[in-house]
Amino acid sequence: MNMYQHDSARMFQFVLRGKLIGDGVQDLEDAWNTARSILAGKELVIDLSGIADADPAGADLLSRMRESGDHLTAALPAESEEFLQSMGVPMATARKPRDAGWVPRLLRLGGLCR
């Protein structure tokens, strides 16, 4: 997995690409904990647009991020917008990922559905 971090005056953003599995889960959790310790009131956004899949540990981490108040976003086709909004994941842009089927699997796997 590749992880990019963007810091601005009002927001800190993680942009994730690849598969959230194995050591990548721990890398993201470590980076997340570090970011949370220095945010000073900034919004924390996690862009999942580039995630192709996640193992149970990765999905659990995303669920914990969401439960802590961080914002998970994903850029998907317009027809997915209503579904994702009902799950609490706002749309970023109307861009289709390579495997749009990962989203329902990830949401079910990580308990992101409420």
C-alpha positions as CSV (number, residue, x, y, z in Angstrom):
1,M,0.0,0.0,0.0
2,N,1.1,3.5,-0.7
3,M,0.2,6.3,1.7
4,Y,0.4,10.0,1.0
5,Q,0.0,12.6,3.6
6,H,-1.2,16.2,2.9
7,D,-1.2,18.9,5.6
8,S,-2.9,22.2,5.3
9,A,-4.1,25.0,7.6
10,R,-7.5,23.4,8.2
11,M,-7.1,19.7,7.3
12,F,-4.7,16.8,7.4
13,Q,-5.4,14.1,4.8
14,F,-4.2,10.6,4.2
15,V,-4.5,9.4,0.6
16,L,-4.3,5.6,0.4
17,R,-3.5,3.5,-2.7
18,G,-3.3,-0.3,-3.1
19,K,-4.3,-3.0,-0.7
20,L,-4.7,-2.2,3.0
21,I,-3.2,-5.5,4.2
22,G,-0.4,-6.9,6.4
23,D,2.3,-4.4,7.4
24,G,0.5,-1.6,5.6
25,V,-2.2,-1.7,8.3
26,Q,0.3,-1.1,11.1
27,D,2.1,1.6,9.0
28,L,-1.3,3.4,8.6
29,E,-2.2,3.0,12.3
30,D,1.2,4.4,13.4
31,A,0.9,7.4,11.0
32,W,-2.7,7.9,12.1
33,N,-1.7,8.0,15.8
34,T,1.1,10.4,15.1
35,A,-1.2,12.7,13.1
36,R,-3.8,12.7,15.8
37,S,-1.3,13.7,18.4
38,I,-0.3,16.9,16.4
39,L,-3.6,17.9,14.7
40,A,-4.4,20.8,16.9
41,G,-8.0,21.0,15.9
42,K,-7.6,20.2,12.2
43,E,-10.0,17.9,10.4
44,L,-8.6,14.4,9.6
45,V,-9.6,13.0,6.3
46,I,-8.8,9.5,4.9
47,D,-9.3,9.2,1.1
48,L,-10.0,5.5,0.3
49,S,-10.4,6.1,-3.4
50,G,-7.3,4.1,-4.3
51,I,-7.8,1.2,-2.0
52,A,-8.4,-2.0,-3.9
53,D,-9.1,-4.2,-0.9
54,A,-8.5,-4.6,2.8
55,D,-7.9,-7.5,5.1
56,P,-9.9,-7.8,8.4
57,A,-7.3,-5.8,10.3
58,G,-7.3,-3.0,7.7
59,A,-11.1,-2.8,7.7
60,D,-11.1,-2.8,11.5
61,L,-8.6,0.1,11.5
62,L,-10.8,2.1,9.1
63,S,-13.8,1.4,11.3
64,R,-12.0,2.7,14.3
65,M,-10.9,5.8,12.4
66,R,-14.5,6.5,11.5
67,E,-15.7,5.9,15.0
68,S,-13.2,8.4,16.3
69,G,-14.7,11.1,14.2
70,D,-12.3,11.1,11.3
71,H,-13.8,11.5,7.8
72,L,-13.5,8.6,5.3
73,T,-14.1,9.6,1.7
74,A,-14.1,7.7,-1.5
75,A,-14.4,8.8,-5.2
76,L,-16.9,6.5,-6.9
77,P,-19.4,6.5,-9.7
78,A,-22.5,8.8,-9.2
79,E,-24.8,5.8,-8.8
80,S,-22.9,4.8,-5.7
81,E,-23.3,8.2,-4.0
82,E,-26.7,7.4,-2.3
83,F,-25.4,4.0,-1.0
84,L,-22.2,5.5,0.4
85,Q,-23.9,8.5,2.0
86,S,-26.3,6.1,3.8
87,M,-23.1,4.4,5.2
88,G,-21.7,7.8,6.3
89,V,-18.9,7.9,3.6
90,P,-19.2,11.2,1.6
91,M,-18.3,11.4,-2.1
92,A,-15.1,13.1,-3.1
93,T,-15.5,13.1,-6.9
94,A,-17.2,11.1,-9.6
95,R,-14.3,8.8,-10.6
96,K,-14.6,5.1,-10.9
97,P,-12.0,2.9,-9.2
98,R,-10.6,-0.2,-10.9
99,D,-12.7,-2.5,-8.7
100,A,-15.8,-0.8,-7.5
101,G,-16.9,-4.1,-5.8
102,W,-14.4,-3.6,-2.9
103,V,-16.5,-0.9,-1.3
104,P,-19.4,-3.1,-0.1
105,R,-17.0,-5.9,1.0
106,L,-14.9,-3.4,2.9
107,L,-17.9,-1.8,4.5
108,R,-19.3,-5.2,5.6
109,L,-16.0,-6.5,6.7
110,G,-15.0,-3.5,8.8
111,G,-18.4,-2.9,10.4
112,L,-18.5,0.5,8.7
113,C,-22.2,-0.1,8.0
114,R,-24.5,1.1,10.7
